[in-house]
Every structure is written in structure tokens, then in C-alpha cells.
């Protein structure tokens, strides 16, 4: 357990930040999952619409520091390839 005031504050800040980051990543996963379900059902128009909503969410995760830039780019690229293959 923390012995100094600054360490106690750090613990509070870390808990708050962790909750925010967890919620952001959960949001990203939800948007990606919507695209993947549309792809698996074979609905190209629905998949494209969901992809248009998921793309900014992935980029936002990068700007907020929750996800690495290359990870988001890779996910976007792979989703786009799967949508175009429909």
C-alpha cells in the first residue's frame, strides 16, 4: 500500500485512467464486432455502414493512446479487405 500522499494520488489517477481506457477499448471492440457480424451475415451494405462508424472509433483510440497506430491501421485494412471480398 502507498505510504506517501503522492503515491496515493498516483493510485487514484491510475484507477481513473484505467477505467477510461477500458471503456474506450470496449467501445472499439463493439464497433469492430458490428462490422464482423455484418460481414459474416453477407450484408455488404450493412458492413460498409458499420465500417464507416468503426473507422473513426479506431482512429480515436489511437489519438487517445489506447491503441497503437499500426494496430488500428491493420484492423481497418483487414476489415476493408473482407468487405470488398463480399
Secondary structure, DSSP 8 states (H G I E B T S, - for coil): ---SHHHHHHHHHHHHHHHHHHHHHHHHHHHHHHHHHHHHHT-HHHHHHHHHHHHHHHHHHHHTTSS-HHHHHHHHHHHHHHHHH-
